[in-house]
């Protein structure tokens, strides 16, 4: 090679290297608004979790026990935590939350705080521990474990007095310190009312804002399980969506400033539910919604509801209206008196998962050519190709001055689809306020979908499948440069 040619090659390589180095030093978009903690990110990426409502109510055919039930009623002779959790795993659940104590006060572990617990039942000859068996089964099958501990206790004589709070915190301490990692702690908003209360059989009313000293109880959770998210009507980590139908609002922000039903401060059991469904745009706290709903009309198992289990289509609709709107789905599947999941529930769950697996098996966007109207600093670190790399930590981002970019996808051939998915890089904030999707047909663009908030996940399910070679994503409103982590185009089979 001549000296001149060698110098040209070396010069070109140096120039290319300098350009690459310059591109790789393009700064990331500045964080926007309040940001999620690491525990929020882990929880939001789980998307679907299971609830297990199981206690003496399972044997009395009631939803709420009064607290005077005989512990001897609890005797699930064929209880099999492994079989339950394995089914949940096959249904795609990432975590399982057990009602360790419901409002009736019966504890599913051998607590030292009360005799109204599993030690006084005939199950496992009084040596059993449902909490431990479910927690260990979850660990074996790769699910995370969470606990529900009702603040209301209709059995406890001290409920409504200051003496109850240390007892309640002792129960919480036992659960948080003896059963391994806890991913979620669930505090119910039902507080106070008629109960057995050690024989008093009366109505007791408490001040929901002050009685429990929630800051002290939250500090206890942080002490023993700092990575757990805490759920209640009013957070502090995740919020109730405001209904038990499993539906988030069409617009559902991950940030939230909770308020009470009549204004002022919120508390578990006192929150303006209409605000909970939507969240607060540019709110001061990262507090995404959780959509809790039962696969049956009731939360506990009732034989008469065997024919009323939600269908596969109903479960899919719940998925798209919860996970698909930036929330998480917490689906209750109550064990029956044998200690097993009933066959109608199992078949619906597995059918639901089969449909989702069929849909998610092929992302049509992964084979498409992606052309972005703008890429931050022209750097591959922020290129549109990262939308289909399967990594939620990478993202397509735009320059600081570009808030409403477009992305054109050219598919490998004419394709048919009816579901679109977007996911923001929420680790640096929720940004997008609205977007639209178009398809090119007969040389013209036609809008087929539009929506508002995106957040951790946004699914758009079209009324009918469409066919095209080209489609286009338009960000129509964002206060900052975007940071979009994933884009998917799918066909949900009929």
C-alpha positions in Angstrom: 0.0 0.0 0.0 1.4 3.4 -0.9 2.2 6.0 1.7 -0.6 8.3 0.4 -3.1 5.4 0.5 -2.0 4.4 4.0 -2.4 7.9 5.2 -5.9 8.2 3.8 -7.0 4.9 5.4 -5.5 5.9 8.8 -7.1 9.3 8.5 -10.5 7.8 7.7 -10.2 5.4 10.7 -9.3 8.2 13.0 -12.1 10.4 11.8 -14.6 7.5 12.2 -13.2 6.8 15.7 -13.6 10.5 16.6 -17.2 10.5 15.3 -18.0 7.4 17.2 -16.4 8.7 20.4 -18.4 11.9 20.0 -21.6 10.0 19.5 -21.0 7.8 22.5 -20.5 10.9 24.7 -24.0 12.1 23.9 -25.6 12.7 27.3 -28.7 10.8 28.3 -31.9 12.8 28.6 -32.3 14.6 31.8 -34.6 12.9 34.3 -38.1 14.3 34.2 -40.3 14.7 37.3 -40.4 12.4 40.2 -38.7 9.0 39.6 -39.4 5.4 40.7 -37.3 3.7 43.3 -35.6 0.4 42.4 -38.4 -1.5 44.2 -41.0 0.3 42.0 -39.1 -0.8 38.8 -38.9 -4.4 40.0 -42.6 -4.4 40.8 -43.8 -2.8 37.6 -41.9 -5.2 35.5 -43.7 -8.1 37.1 -47.0 -6.9 35.6 -49.2 -9.8 36.8 -49.5 -11.3 40.3 -51.8 -13.6 42.1 -53.9 -13.1 45.2 -54.8 -16.0 47.4 -57.9 -15.3 49.7 -57.9 -18.2 52.1 -59.0 -18.5 55.7 -61.9 -19.7 57.8 -64.3 -17.9 55.4 -63.4 -20.6 52.9 -65.2 -23.1 55.2 -68.1 -20.9 56.3 -69.1 -19.7 52.9 -68.8 -16.1 53.9 -66.8 -13.1 52.5 -66.2 -11.4 55.9 -66.1 -13.4 59.1 -67.2 -11.8 62.4 -64.1 -13.0 64.3 -66.0 -15.6 66.4 -65.3 -18.6 64.1 -63.9 -21.7 65.7 -60.3 -22.3 64.5 -61.3 -26.0 64.2 -63.2 -25.1 61.0 -59.9 -24.6 59.2 -58.9 -28.0 57.9 -57.9 -28.1 54.2 -57.1 -31.8 54.1 -55.6 -31.8 50.6 -53.7 -28.5 50.8 -50.9 -28.5 48.3 -49.0 -25.2 48.1 -46.7 -26.6 45.3 -49.7 -27.5 43.1 -51.2 -24.0 43.6 -48.0 -22.1 42.9 -47.1 -24.2 40.0 -50.5 -23.4 38.4 -49.9 -19.7 39.0 -46.5 -19.9 37.4 -47.9 -21.7 34.4 -50.5 -18.9 34.2 -47.6 -16.4 33.9 -47.9 -14.9 37.4 -44.7 -13.4 38.8 -45.7 -13.1 42.4 -48.3 -14.4 44.9 -49.8 -12.5 47.9 -51.5 -14.5 50.7 -54.2 -13.2 53.0 -52.2 -14.1 56.1 -54.9 -12.5 58.3 -58.2 -11.2 57.0 -60.7 -9.1 58.9 -61.9 -12.1 61.0 -58.5 -12.1 62.7 -57.7 -15.8 62.1 -53.9 -16.1 61.4 -52.6 -18.6 58.9 -49.3 -18.9 60.7 -48.5 -20.0 64.4 -48.4 -16.4 65.7 -47.5 -15.7 69.3 -50.0 -12.8 69.5 -53.3 -14.7 69.6 -54.9 -18.1 70.1 -57.1 -17.3 67.1 -54.7 -18.9 64.7 -53.7 -22.1 62.9 -52.1 -23.6 66.1 -55.7 -24.2 67.3 -56.8 -25.9 64.1 -56.7 -29.7 63.4 -54.8 -29.1 60.2 -51.3 -30.7 60.4 -52.3 -31.6 64.0 -51.9 -27.9 64.9 -48.3 -27.8 63.7 -49.0 -26.3 60.2 -48.1 -23.0 58.8 -49.8 -22.0 55.6 -47.7 -18.9 55.2 -44.5 -20.9 55.3 -45.7 -23.5 52.9 -46.8 -20.9 50.3 -43.6 -18.8 50.8 -41.4 -21.9 50.2 -43.4 -23.1 47.3 -43.2 -19.7 45.7 -39.4 -19.7 46.1 -39.2 -23.2 44.6 -41.2 -22.2 41.5 -39.6 -18.8 41.0 -42.4 -16.6 42.2 -42.0 -13.7 44.6 -44.0 -13.8 47.8 -46.1 -11.1 49.4 -48.3 -10.7 52.5 -51.7 -9.3 53.3 -52.3 -8.4 56.9 -55.7 -6.8 57.6 -55.4 -3.8 60.0 -58.9 -4.5 61.1 -59.3 -7.5 63.5 -62.9 -8.5 64.4 -61.6 -11.1 66.9 -59.1 -9.1 68.9 -60.5 -7.7 72.2 -58.1 -4.8 72.1 -59.0 -3.6 68.7 -60.0 0.1 68.8 -57.7 0.7 71.8 -54.0 1.8 71.9 -53.1 -1.7 73.1 -53.9 -3.2 69.7 -51.2 -1.3 67.7 -48.2 -3.1 69.3 -49.9 -6.4 68.8 -50.6 -5.7 65.1 -47.0 -4.6 64.6 -45.8 -7.8 66.3 -47.8 -9.8 63.8 -46.3 -7.8 61.0 -42.8 -8.3 62.4 -43.3 -12.1 62.5 -44.4 -12.1 58.8 -41.6 -9.8 57.7 -38.7 -11.5 59.6 -39.5 -15.2 59.4 -40.5 -16.0 55.8 -37.7 -14.7 53.5 -37.9 -11.8 51.0 -41.2 -10.1 50.7 -42.0 -8.3 47.5 -45.2 -6.6 48.5 -47.0 -5.7 51.8 -50.7 -5.2 51.4 -52.7 -3.0 53.8 -56.5 -3.2 53.3 -58.6 0.0 53.6 -61.5 -1.7 55.5 -61.2 -0.5 59.0 -63.6 -0.6 61.9 -67.2 -1.8 62.3 -69.1 -4.6 64.0 -67.2 -7.5 65.3 -66.9 -10.2 67.9 -64.0 -8.4 69.7 -63.5 -11.1 72.3 -67.2 -11.4 73.1 -68.1 -7.7 73.2 -70.1 -8.1 69.9 -70.3 -4.4 69.2 -69.4 -1.8 66.6 -66.1 0.0 67.0 -65.1 3.0 65.1 -61.5 4.3 64.7 -59.9 7.4 63.2 -58.4 6.0 60.0 -55.9 8.8 59.8 -54.4 8.6 63.3 -55.3 5.3 65.0 -52.7 3.0 63.3 -49.9 5.6 63.3 -49.1 4.6 59.7 -45.7 6.3 59.6 -44.5 4.0 62.4 -45.9 0.9 60.7 -44.4 1.9 57.4 -41.0 2.4 59.1 -41.3 -1.2 60.4 -41.7 -2.5 56.9 -38.8 -0.5 55.7 -36.7 -1.9 58.5 -37.3 -5.6 57.8 -38.1 -5.6 54.1 -36.6 -2.4 52.5 -37.1 -3.8 49.0 -40.8 -4.5 49.5 -43.4 -2.2 47.9 -46.2 -1.1 50.3 -49.8 -1.0 49.0 -52.8 0.8 50.4 -55.5 3.2 49.2 -53.0 5.9 49.7 -49.6 4.2 49.1 -46.9 5.0 50.0 -45.4 2.9 47.1 -48.3 1.7 45.1 -52.0 2.8 45.1 -55.4 1.1 44.9 -56.8 1.8 41.4 -60.1 2.9 43.0 -62.3 -0.1 42.1 -62.4 -3.9 42.4 -63.2 -4.4 38.7 -59.6 -4.6 37.7 -59.7 -1.6 35.4 -57.4 1.4 35.4 -58.6 4.6 33.7 -57.9 5.1 30.0 -55.4 7.8 31.2 -53.4 6.4 34.2 -50.4 8.3 35.4 -47.8 6.6 37.6 -47.4 9.7 39.7 -50.0 10.6 42.3 -51.0 13.1 45.0 -53.6 11.2 47.0 -56.4 13.2 48.7 -59.2 12.2 51.1 -62.8 11.6 50.0 -63.7 15.1 51.2 -60.3 16.7 50.4 -57.4 17.0 52.7 -54.9 14.2 53.6 -55.6 10.7 52.4 -55.3 7.5 54.5 -56.0 3.8 54.0 -59.8 3.7 53.8 -60.1 7.4 53.0 -59.1 8.3 49.5 -60.9 10.0 46.5 -61.2 6.9 44.3 -62.0 8.8 41.1 -58.5 10.5 41.4 -56.9 7.1 42.2 -58.0 5.7 38.8 -56.3 8.4 36.9 -53.4 9.4 39.1 -51.9 12.9 39.0 -50.1 14.2 35.9 -46.7 15.6 37.2 -47.6 14.4 40.7 -45.1 14.7 43.5 -44.9 10.9 44.3 -44.2 7.9 42.2 -47.2 5.7 43.1 -48.4 3.5 40.2 -51.8 1.8 40.4 -52.5 -1.8 41.2 -55.7 -3.4 39.8 -57.0 -6.0 42.3 -59.9 -8.2 41.0 -61.1 -11.7 41.7 -61.5 -14.4 39.1 -64.9 -15.1 40.8 -67.6 -12.7 41.9 -66.4 -13.1 45.5 -62.9 -12.9 47.0 -63.3 -16.2 48.9 -64.2 -19.6 47.3 -68.0 -20.3 47.1 -69.3 -23.4 45.4 -72.2 -21.6 43.9 -69.7 -19.4 42.0 -68.1 -22.3 40.1 -70.2 -21.4 37.0 -69.3 -17.7 37.3 -65.6 -17.9 36.9 -64.3 -15.2 34.5 -63.8 -16.4 30.9 -60.6 -16.3 29.0 -61.9 -13.2 27.0 -62.8 -11.5 30.3 -59.3 -12.1 31.7 -57.7 -10.8 28.5 -59.9 -7.7 28.8 -58.7 -7.2 32.4 -55.1 -7.6 31.3 -55.4 -4.9 28.6 -57.2 -2.5 31.0 -54.7 -2.9 33.8 -51.3 -3.9 32.6 -52.1 -2.3 29.3 -52.8 1.0 31.0 -49.6 1.2 33.0 -50.8 -0.5 36.1 -50.2 -4.0 37.5 -52.9 -6.8 37.6 -53.4 -8.5 41.0 -55.8 -11.4 40.2 -57.4 -13.3 43.0 -57.7 -17.1 42.7 -59.2 -18.4 45.9 -58.3 -22.0 47.1 -61.3 -24.2 47.9 -61.9 -26.1 51.2 -59.7 -28.9 50.0 -56.8 -26.5 49.8 -56.6 -26.6 46.0 -57.5 -24.3 43.1 -60.8 -25.4 41.5 -60.8 -26.7 38.0 -62.9 -23.9 36.4 -60.4 -21.4 37.7 -57.4 -23.4 36.5 -58.8 -23.8 33.0 -59.6 -20.1 32.7 -56.1 -19.1 33.9 -54.3 -21.5 31.6 -56.5 -20.5 28.7 -55.7 -16.8 29.4 -52.0 -17.5 29.4 -52.1 -19.5 26.2 -53.8 -16.6 24.4 -51.2 -14.1 25.7 -48.3 -16.5 24.7 -49.7 -16.9 21.2 -49.9 -13.1 20.9 -46.5 -12.4 22.3 -44.7 -15.1 20.4 -44.0 -12.8 17.5 -43.4 -9.1 17.6 -43.9 -8.0 14.0 -41.8 -4.9 14.8 -38.7 -7.0 15.4 -38.5 -7.8 11.7 -39.3 -4.3 10.5 -37.0 -1.5 9.3 -37.3 1.3 11.9 -36.8 4.9 10.7 -36.9 7.6 13.3 -37.4 11.3 12.5 -34.8 12.1 15.2 -32.3 10.2 17.2 -30.5 11.9 20.2 -27.1 13.1 19.0 -27.4 10.7 16.1 -26.0 8.1 18.5 -26.7 4.4 18.3 -26.9 4.5 22.1 -30.4 6.1 21.6 -31.3 4.6 18.2 -34.8 3.3 17.3 -33.3 -0.3 16.9 -33.3 -0.4 20.7 -37.1 -0.5 20.7 -37.0 -4.2 19.7 -33.9 -5.5 21.5 -35.9 -7.0 24.4 -34.0 -4.9 27.0 -36.2 -2.5 29.0 -33.1 -0.6 30.2 -32.3 0.6 26.7 -34.4 3.2 24.8 -34.9 5.4 21.8 -34.4 9.0 22.8 -34.6 12.3 21.0 -32.7 15.6 21.1 -33.7 18.1 23.8 -35.5 20.2 21.3 -37.5 17.3 19.7 -40.6 16.5 21.7 -43.0 15.1 19.0 -41.0 12.7 16.9 -42.3 10.1 14.5 -41.2 6.5 13.9 -42.0 4.7 10.7 -41.9 0.9 10.6 -41.6 -1.0 7.3 -42.6 -4.6 7.9 -41.0 -7.5 6.1 -44.3 -8.0 4.1 -48.0 -7.2 4.4 -48.9 -8.2 7.9 -52.0 -8.4 9.9 -52.2 -7.1 13.5 -54.6 -5.9 16.2 -52.4 -5.0 19.2 -49.8 -2.3 19.7 -47.5 -2.0 22.8 -45.4 0.9 24.0 -43.2 1.1 27.1 -41.4 4.2 28.3 -38.0 4.2 30.1 -39.7 5.1 33.3 -36.4 4.9 35.2 -35.9 8.5 34.0 -39.5 9.5 34.4 -42.9 9.3 32.7 -42.9 11.7 29.7 -45.3 11.1 26.9 -48.7 12.7 27.2 -50.3 11.5 24.0 -49.5 9.5 20.8 -51.2 8.1 17.7 -50.6 5.2 15.3 -51.2 5.3 11.6 -51.1 2.7 8.8 -50.3 3.3 5.2 -53.0 1.9 2.8 -53.4 2.8 -0.9 -50.6 5.4 -0.5 -52.3 7.3 2.3 -51.9 7.3 6.1 -54.9 6.4 8.2 -55.0 6.7 12.0 -56.0 3.5 13.7 -55.3 4.3 17.3 -54.5 7.0 19.7 -54.1 7.3 23.5 -52.6 9.4 26.3 -50.4 8.1 29.1 -47.8 5.4 28.4 -45.6 4.7 31.4 -44.4 1.2 32.2 -46.6 -0.4 29.6 -49.4 0.7 27.2 -51.4 -1.7 25.1 -53.8 -0.6 22.4 -56.2 -3.3 21.3 -57.8 -2.5 17.9 -61.5 -3.2 17.3 -60.5 -5.3 14.3 -57.3 -6.5 12.7 -55.7 -4.3 10.1 -53.2 -5.2 7.3 -50.3 -3.1 6.0 -46.7 -3.0 5.2 -46.0 0.4 6.8 -47.2 1.9 10.1 -46.2 5.0 11.9 -46.0 6.1 15.5 -46.5 9.8 16.2 -45.8 11.3 19.6 -48.3 14.1 19.7 -47.6 15.6 23.1 -44.6 15.4 25.4 -43.1 18.2 27.6 -39.6 16.8 27.1 -37.6 14.7 24.7 -38.9 11.2 24.7 -37.3 8.0 26.1 -39.2 5.0 24.7 -37.9 1.6 25.7 -40.1 -0.9 23.7 -42.5 -1.0 20.8 -44.5 -4.0 19.8 -46.9 -5.0 17.0 -48.9 -8.2 17.6 -51.8 -10.3 16.4 -54.0 -11.6 19.2 -55.7 -14.7 17.7 -59.5 -14.8 17.7 
